[in-house]
Every structure is written in C-alpha cells, then in structure tokens.
Amino acid sequence: MDEKKKQFTLLEWLGYREFPLYEKARWLGHTLGFAIVAVAILMLVLAAYVLFQFTMAVTGPLEANGEAIRNIGFVVAALVGLPFIVWRAVVAQQQVNVAEQSHITDRISKAVEQLGAEKTVKRLLKDADGNPVFDIDGITPKTVETTEPNIEVRLGGIYALERISKDSLPDHIQIMEILCAYVRENAPASGAAKPDFSAPERPDDLDGKQLILSYILEKVKFFSTSGPFRKMVRSLKLRHDIQAAVTVIKRRGKRLRDHELAMVAEGQLTVVPLDLRGTCLQAADMSGGYFDGAQFDKSKLDGAVLDGAKLNRAVLSGAYLNVADLNKAELNGANLNGAELIGATLTRAELNGAWLIGAALTGADLAEAFTKLAAVKSTDLTECVDLSVDQVNSMFGDASTTLPDGMDRPQHWPQTDLEYEEFLQLWQAAKDKAGMS
C-alpha cells in the first residue's frame, strides 16, 4: 500500500508516533531526564515539609490542631497514594504491551506456518512419450499423488506478514528476513531456466565496413525487442508466491525504510535486511521497487523488469541480468562486477560510481545513461548500443578496457593495465576528487 494511503491511528492523527524514533533529538531525552529528577527531588522536599507540618500540628495546642491535622492528612494520603496510582497505570500499560506483543508473535507464527503449506494433487501417470498409462483393464487411467506448494495459502501468509510489518515497526526487520529467506529457499538460482543464449559470433577475419555493418545489424536484431534472445527469456514465468514476496519487499514504505537505515546507523545491522543472494528471479516484476543496498550476488535476474527501481549501492556481482529492463533504474555505486547484462536496456539509467569491472555488456542499450566514474576495468564496451563518447569519457578504466572501433581512449585514464588494488586506489581518488566518496 502506498504510504500516502496509509490509515493513521488516533495518536498519529494527534501528532504522536506509534513507535517513537528515539535516535532523533537526543538532547530532548537528556532534558526530560533532568526534569524528571528535578520533579522527584521537589516531591521529596514537599513530602518532608508536609511531614514537618503534620508533626507540628500533632504536638501543637489541642484547640488549634484538629482541622490542620485533617487537612494535612488529606495531603499525606494524596502524596502516598499518587505513586501507587502511577505504578498501577504503568503496570496496566505493560500488561497491554505484553498482550499485544504476544498477539503479534502468534500472528507471525501462524503466517510462517502458512508459508510452508502444501497440498496433495492427483495427476495422470504418463509414459515417456507423454501418453496416459492405463490400468490392467485398459480403461482406468493410472494416477500418481504428488505434493506441491499450496500457493493460495502461502499467498495469505505473505500478505499477513506484510500487514504485521506495517502494524509493528519493531518486527519489520524480522519479517523482511523471513520473506528473503523464503525466496532463497523456494527460488534458488540452481533452479533457474537455462535458455540458449548463443548470439552471432564475431568472425576472426571480419574486415571491411560492409561486413562489420552486417555483423552489427545481425547482433542488434538478435537482441532487439522482437529478437529470439529476448523472446526466450520472456517466456520464463516466476511462481506467484515468489512474485508476491518480491512485491511486498519492493513496496515497503518510507517509514519502514527509514527504520532500516536507523538500525544500520546505530550499528544494530551491518546492511539493510534484503539478502536475496543466489536466488532465481527471472522475469520478476521489480519495477519501481526499493532495493537500495540489497544483496543479489550471483542471482538470476534474466528478463526481470526493473524499470525505475532503486538499486543504489546494491550488490549484483556475478548476477545475471540478461535482457533485463533497467530503464531509469538507479544503480549509483552498485556492484556489478562480473555481472551479465547482455541485451539489457539501461536507457537513462544512473550508473554513477558503479562497479562494472569485467561486466558483460554485449547488446546492452546505454542510451542517455549516466556513467560518471563508473569503473570499467577489463570490460568490453565494443558491442554496447548507443554508447556515446561523452559517456566513455566520464567513465574510469585503464588499458584493459576494450573500446568500440574508432573511439579514442580518454586521456585521464591510466594508460596501462593496472593491478586490481592499484586500479581501485586510483578510482577511489578520482571519486573523492569529484565528491563521490
């Protein structure tokens, strides 16, 4: 649900947060703490004064102390009773909090149970040729019982976890970890489809402008929207429950994302809780999603729709993003070392400061992409689509970078094939100079 459509509680309507952000305005906490201590001292002084007055009234003249004793008694009763009233209120609130937390825990447990739901299905037994196998009578078809995921029940569990995440901010991190673990276990990269990605090969004896143009046109056609490469990947389907889990992750609101960043800033988390390493998300709809800092190492994202997705500082090293849609995606500072982006569309994508070391960019469309100080060591840029001279000049490479025919190597690049660590040092220095640390 969009953050603007969120239903607010009475307290939030009155201007109070359901879960205070204690990491903000820390000076206010110190001020309140000092005020509480001051009030406590004042009450102790007042109690001592009342006790003194009570003693004086008891020991004073009998004709004058009757009414005074009564009045002072009322004050003493109030002072003695006030802490107990406050304590009862605190205990009652704690009991409510415990009951609420217990209820949330039960909801999480029930939702997690739903994630493992399975059902038994009877299917016709078929031979090697796909023909039904019949019983001895030759009439009754044989069936076999198989167990498969109960998608409907699992969907209910996924959406229940999303609701809990919105209702209980302290449980948000745990729920994100549960959903990511669910995707890793139920959609591992080892189960990814392996379409035939064989593209036209560049002949060794290719010579002459006409032959080069013919080869390039054939390559572009292969990777085009209607080409066989894209059709193969687009034929892939992501299971409904996996797509639902990804959708819940991608659309979490600003309040939840801010909570994640606060946990990282306080050192309670080292990274945002989006561990999707080694997953199969081929053809997943991740458009417009928030995946800043997420981990997708060696994941299969072929054909994924990532238009407008936020992937700043995300780790996609060794990931497969062949023919993925990354139009206007934000990949600033993202790690794409060794990733495959064959035939991917990166029109107006932001790749500023991105790691593209050794990335496969054959047929990748970089029209109007922002590539300021993108690292392209050991990267072949010869077969990128719509790659401009300005884009190359804004990148950072060395002698190991292969440039398109007729394109000069930028003067500010190191002119030798640097060792990896030395290249990183020079690249970092260039980013520091440009204010991109």
C-alpha positions, 0 to 999 in steps of 0.5 A: 500500500502506498504510504500516502494511503496509509490509515493513521491511528488516533495518536498519529492523527494527534501528532504522536508516533506509534513507535517513537524514533528515539535516535532523533533529538537526543538532547530532548531525552537528556532534558526530560531526564533532568526534569524528571529528577528535578520533579522527584527531588521537589516531591521529596522536599514537599513530602518532608515539609508536609511531614514537618507540618503534620508533626507540628500540628500533632504536638501543637495546642489541642484547640488549634490542631484538629482541622490542620491535622485533617487537612494535612492528612488529606495531603499525606494520603494524596502524596502516598497514594499518587505513586501507587496510582502511577505504578498501577497505570504503568503496570496496566500499560505493560500488561497491554504491551505484553498482550499485544506483543504476544498477539503479534508473535502468534500472528507471525507464527501462524503466517510462517506456518502458512508459508510452508503449506502444501497440498496433495494433487492427483495427476495422470501417470504418463509414459515417456512419450507423454501418453496416459498409462492405463490400468490392467483393464485398459480403461482406468487411467493410472494416477500418481499423488504428488505434493506441491506448494499450496500457493493460495495459502502461502499467498495469505501468509505473505500478505499477513506478514506484510500487514504485521510489518506495517502494524509493528515497526519493531518486527519489520526487520524480522519479517523482511528476513523471513520473506528473503529467506523464503525466496532463497529457499523456494527460488534458488538460482540452481533452479533457474531456466537455462535458455540458449543464449548463443548470439552471432559470433564475431568472425576472426577475419571480419574486415571491411565496413560492409561486413562489420555493418552486417555483423552489427545489424545481425547482433542488434536484431538478435537482441532487439525487442522482437529478437529470439534472445529476448523472446526466450527469456520472456517466456520464463514465468516466476511462481506467484508466491515468489512474485508476491514476496518480491512485491511486498519487499519492493513496496515497503514504505518510507517509514519502514525504510527509514527504520532500516537505515536507523538500525544500520546507523546505530550499528544494530545491522551491518546492511539493510535486511534484503539478502536475496543472494543466489536466488532465481528471479527471472522475469520478476516484476521489480519495477519501481521497487526499493532495493537500495543496498540489497544483496543479489550476488550471483542471482538470476535476474534474466528478463526481470523488469526493473524499470525505475527501481532503486538499486543504489549501492546494491550488490549484483556481482556475478548476477545475471541480468540478461535482457533485463529492463533497467530503464531509469533504474538507479544503480549509483555505486552498485556492484556489478562486477562480473555481472551479465547484462547482455541485451539489457536496456539501461536507457537513462539509467544512473550508473554513477560510481558503479562497479562494472569491472569485467561486466558483460555488456554485449547488446546492452542499450546505454542510451542517455545513461549516466556513467560518471566514474563508473569503473570499467576495468577489463570490460568490453564496451565494443558491442554496447548500443548507443554508447556515446563518447561523452559517456566513455569519457566520464567513465574510469578504466585503464588499458584493459578496457576494450573500446568500440572501433574508432573511439579514442581512449580518454586521456585521464585514464591510466594508460596501462593495465593496472593491478586490481588494488592499484586500479581501485586506489586510483578510482577511489581518488578520482571519486573523492576528487569529484565528491563521490566518496 
